[in-house]
Amino acid sequence: MDRIAGIINLDHEQDLMDELTYFRCGAAVPFAGRYRMIDFTISNMTNSRMESVAVFARRKYRSLMDHLEQGKAWDLDRKRGGLFILPPDWNDPTDLSRGDLQHFHNNIDFIKRTLADYIVVSGSQNICNINYRDVLEAHKQSGADVTVVYTKVRDLQPEHNLAHKLTIDDSNRVAAIHNDQNSSNVYMDMYIIEKDYLYYLIENCIAHGCSHFFLDGIKGRLPDIHINAYEYTGSYSLINSVESYYRNSKKMLDRSAHDELFKEESPVYTKIKNEAPSKYARSSNVTNTLVANGCILNGHVEESILFRGVKIGKGAVVKNSIIMQRCEVEENAVLENVILDKDCTISTGRTLIGAPEKPFVVAKSKTM
């Protein structure tokens, strides 16, 4: 069986999530009640039987390191292979690379030493449940140099304006990579490539003064190299802004959408925190809400997502909101279309109301 290693490249991901990324990178943003966005990418890799996963992180990665630890939650705390969190090495006087090529150059030993035959490179902003073994089989059958993953999005949203799109010919070969906002073929920021060819492209890009591996090393070589397109057809969300985060989080309140992402045969793993079950007081009224463990609910909650350890006071009303870990909404407070980051407190009787298309966001550890 062919071996695959994974690289999660966070370097080029745009930071457009405002208060949610004041203290963390986008990959560490909490999602769906008990997960972080990077959990989906790592789970896809480990479910595809990858023994080695490297994370290229440049900025605000303390929260990410705290969450990932040694990779135990994903069965990556092992003697051979495992999880590697790799910031760039700024102290190499011979380093001529720029942009995300610094990561590939500074951590070239990870690519050299891995026993994998193929490398999957992915970001963290495309939330999906994909089996990379299927991508590998399609890649091998096509005889391509690189296989990129895309999905067809019928209802394009503002977050897709920043995504690259693909033009694909009748033989499933990529003819162009562009930013046409009307194209429905959305590139999912993930591709598979043979290890030796990846090494060759990295060296070539650095020698020619490039700064972005995908744009310069792959997109910039069209049509000289054969790029195959693999269509992903499962649950998909692109999260690169507060609005897309809010909208796609609310999708998880739909049972069918939730079950399509969280599949029994390919589970999503996360850091385990042992807490007591949530407590629902007689005064509580909770409808169509995703509630994590450790919550204490005394008020009215509807169409919302509550993370671990949230406290809702008596008489409080929470609608269409996302309340992250250890937040407290005191008695008679009212929240609607609101996102509370971790450890926030909303004082007694306070009212916060945002718009469905523009939620009101409270940064981490604030008291209002």
C-alpha positions as CSV (number, residue, x, y, z in Angstrom):
1,M,0.0,0.0,0.0
2,D,1.3,3.4,-0.9
3,R,2.2,5.7,2.0
4,I,0.9,9.2,2.3
5,A,2.2,12.0,4.5
6,G,0.3,15.3,5.2
7,I,1.3,18.9,5.3
8,I,-1.1,21.5,6.7
9,N,0.0,24.8,5.3
10,L,-1.3,27.7,7.3
11,D,1.1,30.3,6.1
12,H,-0.9,31.7,3.2
13,E,-4.3,31.6,4.8
14,Q,-5.7,35.1,5.0
15,D,-6.6,36.5,8.5
16,L,-10.1,38.0,7.9
17,M,-11.9,36.8,11.0
18,D,-11.5,40.0,13.0
19,E,-12.1,39.4,16.8
20,L,-12.1,35.6,16.4
21,T,-8.4,35.7,15.4
22,Y,-7.1,38.5,17.7
23,F,-5.4,35.9,19.9
24,R,-5.2,32.8,17.6
25,C,-4.7,31.8,14.0
26,G,-7.7,30.8,12.0
27,A,-6.9,27.1,12.2
28,A,-7.5,27.3,16.0
29,V,-10.9,29.0,15.9
30,P,-13.5,26.8,17.7
31,F,-16.2,25.3,15.5
32,A,-19.4,23.2,15.9
33,G,-19.6,23.1,19.7
34,R,-16.4,21.3,20.6
35,Y,-13.9,21.3,17.7
36,R,-11.3,23.6,16.2
37,M,-11.2,24.2,12.4
38,I,-7.9,22.3,12.1
39,D,-9.5,19.2,13.6
40,F,-11.3,18.4,10.4
41,T,-8.1,18.6,8.3
42,I,-6.1,16.4,10.7
43,S,-8.9,13.9,11.1
44,N,-9.2,13.6,7.3
45,M,-5.5,12.8,7.2
46,T,-5.5,10.2,10.0
47,N,-8.7,8.6,8.7
48,S,-6.8,8.2,5.4
49,R,-4.1,6.3,7.3
50,M,-1.4,9.0,7.2
51,E,1.3,8.3,9.8
52,S,3.0,11.7,9.6
53,V,1.4,15.1,9.6
54,A,3.3,18.5,9.6
55,V,1.8,21.8,10.4
56,F,3.4,24.9,8.8
57,A,2.5,27.8,11.2
58,R,3.9,31.3,11.1
59,R,2.0,33.5,13.5
60,K,-0.3,33.4,16.6
61,Y,0.1,29.6,17.0
62,R,0.3,29.4,20.8
63,S,-3.4,28.4,21.0
64,L,-2.9,25.9,18.2
65,M,0.0,24.2,20.0
66,D,-2.0,24.0,23.2
67,H,-4.8,22.3,21.4
68,L,-2.8,19.9,19.3
69,E,-0.2,19.0,22.0
70,Q,1.6,15.8,20.8
71,G,-1.3,14.7,18.6
72,K,-2.7,12.1,20.9
73,A,-6.3,12.9,20.0
74,W,-5.6,11.9,16.4
75,D,-3.4,8.9,17.3
76,L,-0.3,10.8,16.1
77,D,1.8,10.5,19.4
78,R,3.9,7.7,18.0
79,K,7.6,6.8,17.9
80,R,7.8,6.8,14.1
81,G,6.1,9.6,12.3
82,G,3.5,11.5,14.2
83,L,2.5,15.2,14.4
84,F,5.1,18.0,13.8
85,I,4.3,21.7,14.4
86,L,6.9,23.5,12.3
87,P,7.4,27.2,12.4
88,P,9.9,28.6,10.0
89,D,13.6,28.8,11.0
90,W,14.5,32.5,10.9
91,N,18.2,31.8,11.7
92,D,19.4,30.1,8.5
93,P,21.8,32.5,6.9
94,T,21.8,30.6,3.6
95,D,18.0,30.8,3.3
96,L,17.0,32.6,0.1
97,S,13.4,31.6,0.1
98,R,10.4,33.9,0.6
99,G,6.7,33.5,1.5
100,D,5.4,30.0,2.3
101,L,8.4,28.6,0.4
102,Q,10.3,29.4,3.6
103,H,8.4,26.6,5.3
104,F,9.0,24.1,2.5
105,H,12.7,25.1,2.5
106,N,13.3,25.3,6.2
107,N,11.5,22.0,6.8
108,I,12.7,20.1,3.8
109,D,14.0,17.4,6.2
110,F,10.4,16.4,6.9
111,I,9.9,15.8,3.2
112,K,13.2,14.0,2.8
113,R,12.9,11.7,5.8
114,T,9.3,10.7,5.6
115,L,8.8,7.2,4.3
116,A,5.7,8.3,2.4
117,D,5.5,8.0,-1.4
118,Y,3.0,10.9,-1.8
119,I,2.4,14.1,0.1
120,V,-1.0,15.8,0.6
121,V,-0.8,19.5,1.1
122,S,-3.9,21.2,2.6
123,G,-5.1,24.3,4.3
124,S,-7.5,24.5,7.2
125,Q,-10.3,26.7,6.0
126,N,-12.2,24.2,3.9
127,I,-14.3,22.1,6.2
128,C,-15.1,18.7,4.8
129,N,-14.9,15.0,5.4
130,I,-12.7,13.5,2.6
131,N,-10.8,10.3,2.1
132,Y,-7.4,11.0,0.6
133,R,-7.0,7.4,-0.4
134,D,-9.7,8.0,-3.1
135,V,-7.8,11.1,-4.2
136,L,-4.6,9.0,-4.4
137,E,-6.3,6.4,-6.6
138,A,-7.6,9.0,-9.0
139,H,-4.2,10.6,-9.1
140,K,-2.4,7.4,-10.0
141,Q,-4.9,6.4,-12.6
142,S,-4.6,9.8,-14.3
143,G,-0.8,9.7,-14.5
144,A,-0.8,13.4,-13.5
145,D,2.0,15.3,-11.9
146,V,-0.4,16.9,-9.4
147,T,-4.0,16.3,-8.5
148,V,-6.0,19.2,-7.0
149,V,-9.3,18.8,-5.2
150,Y,-12.3,20.9,-6.0
151,T,-16.0,21.0,-5.4
152,K,-18.9,22.4,-7.4
153,V,-20.7,25.2,-5.5
154,R,-24.0,26.1,-7.0
155,D,-24.8,28.9,-4.5
156,L,-21.7,31.0,-4.4
157,Q,-21.2,33.1,-1.3
158,P,-18.9,36.1,-0.6
159,E,-16.2,33.9,0.9
160,H,-15.8,32.1,-2.4
161,N,-14.6,35.3,-4.1
162,L,-11.2,34.8,-2.5
163,A,-11.0,31.2,-3.5
164,H,-9.2,30.0,-6.7
165,K,-11.5,28.5,-9.3
166,L,-10.7,25.8,-11.9
167,T,-11.4,25.4,-15.6
168,I,-11.4,21.7,-16.4
169,D,-11.4,20.1,-19.9
170,D,-13.2,16.9,-21.0
171,S,-10.4,14.7,-19.8
172,N,-10.6,16.1,-16.3
173,R,-7.3,18.0,-16.8
174,V,-7.0,21.5,-15.3
175,A,-6.8,24.0,-18.1
176,A,-6.7,27.1,-16.0
177,I,-6.6,28.3,-12.3
178,H,-8.1,31.7,-11.9
179,N,-10.3,33.9,-9.7
180,D,-13.5,34.1,-11.9
181,Q,-16.2,34.9,-9.3
182,N,-18.8,33.3,-11.5
183,S,-17.2,29.9,-11.7
184,S,-18.7,27.1,-9.6
185,N,-15.5,24.9,-9.6
186,V,-14.0,26.0,-6.3
187,Y,-10.5,24.8,-5.6
188,M,-10.4,23.5,-2.0
189,D,-6.8,24.4,-1.2
190,M,-5.6,20.8,-1.2
191,Y,-3.6,18.7,-3.6
192,I,-1.6,15.5,-3.8
193,I,1.8,15.1,-5.3
194,E,4.6,12.5,-5.4
195,K,7.3,13.2,-2.8
196,D,10.2,13.3,-5.2
197,Y,8.4,15.7,-7.6
198,L,7.4,18.0,-4.7
199,Y,11.1,18.2,-3.7
200,Y,12.1,19.0,-7.2
201,L,9.5,21.8,-7.5
202,I,10.5,23.3,-4.2
203,E,14.1,23.5,-5.2
204,N,13.2,24.9,-8.6
205,C,10.9,27.6,-7.1
206,I,13.5,28.8,-4.7
207,A,16.2,28.9,-7.4
208,H,13.9,31.2,-9.4
209,G,13.1,33.6,-6.5
210,C,9.5,32.5,-6.1
211,S,7.5,33.2,-2.9
212,H,4.3,31.1,-3.1
213,F,4.6,27.4,-3.8
214,F,1.2,26.7,-5.2
215,L,0.9,29.9,-7.3
216,D,4.4,29.8,-8.6
217,G,5.3,26.1,-8.6
218,I,2.0,24.6,-9.7
219,K,-0.4,27.3,-11.1
220,G,2.5,29.2,-12.8
221,R,3.6,26.0,-14.7
222,L,0.4,25.5,-16.5
223,P,0.2,24.0,-19.1
224,D,3.7,22.5,-18.9
225,I,2.7,20.1,-16.2
226,H,-0.3,17.7,-16.0
227,I,-2.7,18.8,-13.3
228,N,-5.6,16.4,-12.7
229,A,-8.9,17.6,-11.0
230,Y,-10.6,15.4,-8.4
231,E,-14.2,16.4,-7.6
232,Y,-15.3,16.2,-4.0
233,T,-19.0,15.8,-3.6
234,G,-19.6,15.6,0.2
235,S,-20.4,18.2,2.9
236,Y,-18.4,21.4,2.4
237,S,-17.9,24.8,3.9
238,L,-15.3,27.5,3.3
239,I,-14.7,29.7,6.4
240,N,-12.5,32.7,5.9
241,S,-14.5,35.5,7.5
242,V,-16.8,36.2,10.5
243,E,-19.9,36.1,8.2
244,S,-18.9,32.7,6.6
245,Y,-18.1,31.4,10.1
246,Y,-21.5,32.4,11.5
247,R,-23.4,31.1,8.5
248,N,-21.6,27.7,8.2
249,S,-21.8,27.2,12.0
250,K,-25.6,27.7,11.9
251,K,-25.7,25.0,9.2
252,M,-24.7,22.5,11.9
253,L,-28.2,22.9,13.5
254,D,-29.7,21.0,10.6
255,R,-29.5,17.3,11.3
256,S,-28.9,16.2,7.8
257,A,-26.0,18.7,7.3
258,H,-24.5,17.8,10.6
259,D,-24.6,14.0,9.9
260,E,-23.2,14.5,6.4
261,L,-20.1,16.1,8.0
262,F,-19.8,14.0,11.1
263,K,-19.8,10.5,9.6
264,E,-19.7,7.4,11.8
265,E,-17.2,5.6,9.4
266,S,-14.8,8.6,9.3
267,P,-15.1,10.4,12.7
268,V,-13.8,13.9,13.5
269,Y,-11.4,13.8,16.4
270,T,-10.5,16.6,18.8
271,K,-8.7,17.2,22.1
272,I,-10.6,15.4,24.9
273,K,-11.8,17.4,27.9
274,N,-13.6,15.4,30.6
275,E,-16.5,17.4,32.0
276,A,-19.8,16.7,33.6
277,P,-22.9,16.5,31.4
278,S,-24.9,19.7,30.8
279,K,-27.5,20.6,33.4
280,Y,-30.9,21.8,32.3
281,A,-32.8,23.6,35.1
282,R,-36.6,23.6,35.4
283,S,-36.6,27.3,34.3
284,S,-34.7,26.5,31.0
285,N,-36.3,26.2,27.6
286,V,-33.8,25.0,24.9
287,T,-34.9,24.3,21.3
288,N,-32.8,23.3,18.2
289,T,-29.5,24.1,19.9
290,L,-26.2,22.3,19.8
291,V,-25.1,22.0,23.5
292,A,-21.6,20.7,24.5
293,N,-20.9,19.1,27.8
294,G,-20.4,21.0,31.1
295,C,-23.1,23.7,30.4
296,I,-25.5,25.0,33.0
297,L,-28.8,26.2,31.5
298,N,-31.4,28.2,33.3
299,G,-32.8,30.5,30.6
300,H,-34.2,30.4,27.1
301,V,-32.0,29.3,24.2
302,E,-33.0,28.7,20.6
303,E,-31.2,28.1,17.3
304,S,-27.8,28.5,18.9
305,I,-24.5,26.7,19.5
306,L,-23.1,26.4,23.1
307,F,-19.6,25.2,23.6
308,R,-18.2,23.5,26.8
309,G,-18.9,25.1,30.2
310,V,-21.3,27.8,29.1
311,K,-23.6,29.2,31.8
312,I,-27.0,30.7,30.9
313,G,-28.7,32.6,33.8
314,K,-32.4,32.6,34.7
315,G,-34.5,34.8,32.5
316,A,-31.7,35.2,29.9
317,V,-32.6,34.9,26.2
318,V,-30.1,33.6,23.7
319,K,-31.2,33.3,20.0
320,N,-29.3,32.6,16.8
321,S,-26.0,32.9,18.7
322,I,-22.7,31.1,19.1
323,I,-21.4,31.0,22.7
324,M,-17.9,29.7,23.1
325,Q,-16.2,27.9,26.0
326,R,-16.8,29.1,29.6
327,C,-18.8,32.1,28.7
328,E,-21.5,33.3,31.2
329,V,-24.7,35.0,30.2
330,E,-26.1,36.4,33.4
331,E,-29.8,36.7,34.4
332,N,-32.2,38.6,32.1
333,A,-29.5,39.3,29.5
334,V,-30.6,39.1,25.8
335,L,-28.4,38.0,23.0
336,E,-29.5,37.7,19.3
337,N,-27.2,37.1,16.3
338,V,-24.2,37.3,18.6
339,I,-20.8,35.5,18.7
340,L,-19.1,35.4,22.1
341,D,-15.5,34.2,22.1
342,K,-14.1,32.3,25.0
343,D,-14.4,33.4,28.7
344,C,-16.8,36.3,28.0
345,T,-19.3,37.6,30.5
346,I,-22.6,39.4,29.6
347,S,-23.8,41.2,32.7
348,T,-27.3,41.1,34.1
349,G,-29.9,42.7,32.0
350,R,-27.5,43.6,29.1
351,T,-28.9,43.4,25.5
352,L,-26.7,42.6,22.5
353,I,-28.3,42.3,19.1
354,G,-26.5,41.8,15.8
355,A,-27.9,41.3,12.2
356,P,-28.2,37.8,10.6
357,E,-25.8,38.9,7.9
358,K,-23.5,40.7,10.3
359,P,-23.4,39.1,13.7
360,F,-22.2,41.1,16.8
361,V,-18.8,39.7,17.9
362,V,-17.3,40.0,21.4
363,A,-13.6,39.3,21.6
364,K,-12.1,36.8,24.0
365,S,-12.3,37.4,27.8
366,K,-14.4,40.6,27.6
367,T,-17.1,41.6,30.1
368,M,-20.0,43.6,28.9
